[in-house]
Amino acid sequence: GTFRQSRAASGIADYRSGISDNNAIIAEQNAQLALEQGVADVEDKRLETKQKIGFERARLAAMGFFVDEEGSSVEILSDIAVLGELDALRITADAENKARNFRQQADNFRAEAGLGRLASKNIKKAGDIDTLGTLVTGAANTGTTFLATRTT
């Protein structure tokens, strides 16, 4: 009874710990993917910015502006470059935040797994103690019954 119940409960705790361990692995993988996606998105943003600068250079030149000399056309191109780089930095920061959140989630899952293993261990001990208590009580009752039958 009690021994089997404690082993079953311990098994459930171990199983849940295993699930938490797996979830921690998945969260770590998600963190890595978030960083990799961030790198790819930054590359895309920088390419897009270069395309915008090229388009704007062609547009300004078609309108008769000197695009390689100082003046408003250079400022326009510079503004496009700066804004594009700011976007790239925001993308990087967002990816790092996502990765940090996934890593925090992984830490939480690892803690949960550790608590589950501890619970499993404690459940087993409690079951062993309860079983031992039952055996001692049974032996004491048997001894009492034996002594009662001998004195009569």
Disulfide bonds with the S-S distance in Angstrom:
none
